[in-house]
Amino acid sequence: MSRQFASQAAKYFVRPHTETPTQPIRHPAAWYGRDMQAREDEWLVQFSDADVEVLERVARDCLRRGMTMDDLNPDRFAIGPLLDKLQAVTAEVASGRGFVVLRGLPVQQWGEDFTSFVYWGMAQHLGLPGIQNPQGEKLGHVRDYAEGPGMQRLYRTTANIGFHCDGAQAVGLLCLNTAKSGGQSRIASSVTVFNELVQSNPQLAARLFEPVYMDRRNEQPAGEPPCTPIQPSCYEPPLLRTFYHSEYFRSAERHAGYAPDPVTRALLDRYDEIANTPGVYLDMWLQPGDFQLISNYTIIHARTAYEDYAEPQRKRHLLRLWLNFRDEH
């Protein structure tokens, strides 16, 4: 079971907004990386041997019955004792801190195909997984494709990726292989960035609640404009829901009539500056078998540049999942 690309994006971008906050927001999602670094036991969840056995047994049973990923739903991929653990993860991501890392999946033993099947099966219990692009891709492959210059997606390169959000309520990354060097995952609380911004420059903070043009990167349907207006932040107490994509907001200027005005440029500069401040962001080195799940409402994420291995089988490779929550939390 999955949500189609357009409907998933529509659900994500339609966010309730009842007021514009003028003071810092108190919420579990307002955290600092320096604190989270010392509190790893709160956000790192270990899969037990029994958990792994349940996932493997259920997946193999589904495959023996001829099921494909398209056939999976919560009833068909029934995980019994693991359900409470995954539901707690969903609640934490949706309405708590905004991120969790699950560790201990034997991905190198399972191989890519079986791991993908298990991953998609687990996703049925975390929310409603969705298609990631018009081509119908269920799981994105985050790796270097050695593509030439152009408007390519940075996740398909070894380049640094700045802070941004994706087009679904949550995004998951399951690590299959790490890079030779670099490539750490970097996340920050968008609630904390707002809190810092509203205290230092209320005018720029207010600009978050007005539309900003986002470059559609040549993926718009024929006849539609090359940029679309997006309100970065929406607030319905107690939750601030933010969509931020510095690169796409900035590249709108390549289209006549869509260049950011001086206040918007100042907002993007200051927002990036706060997010990239040591102590604000949290770096984590994902290991093979680590599954990072984050909210695209309260977390912005980035990745440092990396050097890859020469051997194809050792290259950095993560499986990306886009997910919407089935219920409001």
C-alpha positions in Angstrom: 0.0 0.0 0.0 1.4 3.4 -0.9 0.3 7.0 -1.6 0.8 8.4 -5.1 3.4 11.1 -5.7 1.0 14.1 -6.2 -1.4 13.2 -3.4 1.5 12.7 -0.9 3.0 16.1 -1.7 -0.4 17.7 -1.4 -1.0 16.2 2.0 2.4 17.4 3.2 2.3 21.0 1.9 -1.3 21.6 3.2 -0.4 22.6 6.8 -2.7 24.3 9.3 -1.8 27.9 10.1 -3.8 29.9 12.6 -1.4 32.5 13.9 2.1 33.9 13.4 4.3 33.4 16.5 6.3 36.3 17.7 8.1 34.5 20.6 10.2 31.3 20.9 8.1 28.1 20.8 8.4 25.6 23.6 8.0 22.1 22.2 10.0 18.7 22.4 11.0 19.3 18.8 12.9 22.4 19.9 16.3 20.9 20.7 20.0 21.7 20.2 22.5 19.2 18.7 24.9 19.7 21.6 22.3 18.4 24.0 21.2 15.5 21.7 24.8 14.4 21.2 25.0 13.6 25.0 21.5 12.0 25.1 22.0 9.3 22.4 20.2 6.7 24.5 17.0 8.7 24.1 16.9 8.6 20.3 18.9 5.5 19.3 16.7 2.4 19.4 18.3 -1.1 19.1 16.6 -3.9 17.2 16.9 -7.1 19.3 17.7 -10.5 17.8 14.0 -11.4 18.4 12.9 -8.3 16.5 15.1 -9.2 13.5 13.8 -12.8 13.6 10.2 -11.5 13.4 11.0 -9.2 10.4 12.9 -11.9 8.6 10.2 -14.6 9.2 7.3 -12.4 8.1 9.1 -11.2 5.0 10.1 -14.7 3.9 6.5 -15.9 4.5 5.2 -13.0 2.3 7.7 -13.9 -0.4 6.8 -17.6 -0.3 3.2 -16.6 -0.9 4.2 -14.7 -4.0 3.8 -11.2 -2.7 5.6 -8.1 -4.0 6.1 -4.8 -2.4 2.9 -3.6 -4.0 0.9 -6.2 -2.1 2.1 -5.3 1.4 -0.1 -3.6 4.0 -0.2 -3.7 7.8 -2.3 -6.9 7.9 -0.2 -8.9 5.3 3.1 -7.8 6.9 1.9 -8.6 10.5 4.8 -8.1 12.9 3.0 -8.8 16.2 5.3 -8.0 19.1 7.2 -5.4 17.1 4.1 -3.2 16.5 4.4 -1.3 19.8 8.0 -0.4 19.2 7.3 1.0 15.7 4.2 2.8 16.8 6.3 4.5 19.5 8.8 5.5 16.8 6.0 7.1 14.8 4.6 9.1 17.7 8.1 10.4 18.6 8.8 11.5 15.0 5.3 13.0 14.5 4.7 14.8 17.7 7.8 14.6 19.8 11.5 15.2 19.2 11.1 14.6 15.5 13.7 11.9 14.9 14.7 8.4 15.8 17.5 6.0 14.7 16.8 2.3 14.7 19.9 0.2 14.7 20.7 -3.5 14.1 19.2 -4.6 10.8 21.5 -7.2 9.2 21.5 -5.6 5.8 24.7 -7.0 4.5 23.6 -10.5 5.4 20.1 -9.9 3.8 21.3 -8.2 0.6 19.7 -5.3 -1.1 16.5 -6.9 -2.5 15.5 -8.7 0.7 16.4 -5.6 2.8 14.2 -3.4 0.5 11.2 -5.8 1.0 11.6 -5.8 4.8 12.0 -2.0 4.8 8.8 -1.5 2.8 7.0 -3.9 5.1 8.1 -2.0 8.2 7.0 1.2 6.6 3.4 0.0 6.5 3.4 0.2 10.3 5.1 3.6 10.5 2.6 5.4 8.3 1.6 5.4 4.7 4.7 5.1 2.5 4.6 7.1 -0.8 6.0 7.3 -4.3 9.0 9.7 -4.5 8.8 11.0 -8.1 6.6 10.9 -11.1 8.4 7.8 -12.3 6.9 5.8 -9.5 10.0 5.1 -7.4 9.1 3.6 -4.0 12.5 3.6 -2.4 15.1 6.1 -3.5 18.7 5.0 -4.0 20.9 7.6 -2.4 24.3 7.0 -4.1 26.7 8.6 -6.6 25.5 8.1 -10.2 28.5 10.0 -11.7 26.2 12.3 -13.7 27.4 15.2 -15.7 26.7 18.9 -14.9 23.2 20.3 -14.9 20.3 20.5 -12.5 20.8 17.0 -11.2 19.6 15.9 -7.8 22.4 16.3 -5.3 21.6 13.0 -3.6 22.8 11.3 -6.8 26.3 12.9 -6.4 29.0 13.0 -3.8 28.6 16.7 -3.2 27.6 18.5 0.0 23.9 18.8 0.4 22.6 21.9 2.3 19.7 21.9 4.8 16.4 21.1 3.3 13.1 19.2 3.7 11.6 16.6 1.4 8.1 16.4 0.0 6.5 14.1 2.6 5.8 14.3 6.3 8.7 12.1 7.1 11.8 10.7 5.4 13.7 7.6 6.3 17.2 6.6 5.4 18.4 3.0 5.7 22.2 2.7 5.4 23.5 -0.2 3.3 27.1 1.0 2.8 29.1 3.9 4.2 31.5 6.1 2.2 35.3 5.8 2.3 35.3 9.2 4.1 32.7 11.9 4.8 29.0 11.7 4.1 27.7 12.1 7.6 24.1 12.8 8.2 23.4 16.3 9.7 20.1 17.3 11.1 18.8 20.4 13.0 15.5 21.4 14.6 13.6 23.9 12.4 11.8 24.9 15.6 15.1 25.8 17.2 16.2 27.7 14.1 13.0 29.7 14.2 13.5 30.4 18.0 17.0 31.7 17.4 15.7 33.8 14.4 12.7 35.3 16.2 14.9 36.5 19.0 17.7 38.0 16.9 15.6 39.4 14.0 11.8 39.3 14.3 11.3 40.9 10.9 13.1 38.0 9.1 11.2 35.5 11.3 7.9 37.0 10.1 9.0 36.5 6.5 8.9 32.7 7.1 5.1 33.0 7.2 4.8 34.6 3.7 5.2 32.8 0.4 8.6 32.3 -1.1 9.1 31.1 -4.7 10.6 27.6 -5.1 12.3 26.5 -8.3 10.5 23.4 -9.7 13.8 22.3 -11.4 12.2 21.7 -14.8 9.9 19.0 -13.4 6.6 21.0 -13.7 3.9 19.8 -16.1 3.8 21.4 -19.5 2.3 24.8 -19.5 2.8 25.4 -15.7 5.1 28.1 -14.3 8.7 27.1 -13.5 8.4 28.2 -9.8 5.7 27.8 -7.2 5.0 29.9 -4.1 5.5 28.0 -0.8 4.9 29.4 2.7 8.0 28.1 4.6 6.4 27.9 8.0 2.9 27.4 9.3 1.9 27.5 13.0 -1.0 25.9 14.7 -0.2 25.7 18.4 1.6 23.8 19.7 3.4 22.7 16.5 5.4 24.8 14.0 5.5 23.0 10.6 8.3 24.1 8.3 9.2 23.3 4.7 12.7 24.7 3.9 14.9 24.2 0.9 17.6 26.9 0.6 18.9 25.6 -2.7 15.5 25.5 -4.4 14.5 28.9 -3.0 17.7 30.5 -4.2 17.8 28.9 -7.7 14.3 30.4 -8.5 16.3 33.5 -9.6 17.4 31.7 -12.8 13.8 32.3 -14.0 12.9 35.9 -15.0 10.5 37.4 -12.4 11.1 35.0 -9.6 14.4 36.2 -8.0 14.2 36.5 -4.2 13.8 40.1 -2.9 16.4 41.5 -0.5 14.4 40.6 2.6 14.0 37.0 1.4 17.7 36.7 0.6 18.5 38.0 4.1 16.2 35.4 5.5 17.8 32.6 3.6 21.3 33.7 4.6 20.4 34.0 8.2 18.4 30.8 8.4 21.4 28.9 6.8 23.8 30.6 9.2 21.8 29.5 12.3 21.2 26.0 11.0 25.0 25.5 10.3 26.1 26.7 13.7 28.0 24.1 15.7 25.9 23.2 18.7 22.6 23.8 16.8 22.9 20.8 14.4 23.5 17.2 15.2 25.9 15.0 13.2 25.5 11.3 13.1 27.5 8.6 11.3 25.0 6.1 10.1 26.3 2.5 10.1 25.1 -0.3 7.8 21.8 -1.4 9.2 20.9 2.0 10.8 17.5 3.4 9.9 17.1 7.1 10.5 13.5 8.4 10.5 12.9 12.2 10.7 10.0 14.6 10.5 10.0 16.9 7.5 7.8 19.3 9.6 10.2 19.9 12.5 13.6 18.7 11.2 15.8 20.0 8.4 18.5 17.7 7.1 21.8 17.9 5.2 24.8 15.8 4.3 28.5 16.5 4.1 30.4 15.8 0.9 32.1 12.4 0.7 34.8 10.4 -1.0 33.6 7.0 -2.2 35.3 3.6 -2.7 36.3 2.6 -6.2 34.8 -0.8 -6.0 31.1 -0.7 -7.0 30.0 -3.1 -4.3 31.5 -0.9 -1.5 30.1 2.4 -2.7 28.0 4.5 -0.3 24.4 3.5 -0.6 21.3 4.4 1.4 17.6 3.5 0.7 15.3 6.5 1.1 11.7 6.2 2.2 9.0 8.9 2.0 6.2 8.6 4.5 3.0 10.3 5.5 1.4 9.6 8.9 -1.9 7.8 8.9 -3.3 9.7 11.7 -2.7 13.1 13.2 -0.6 13.0 16.4 
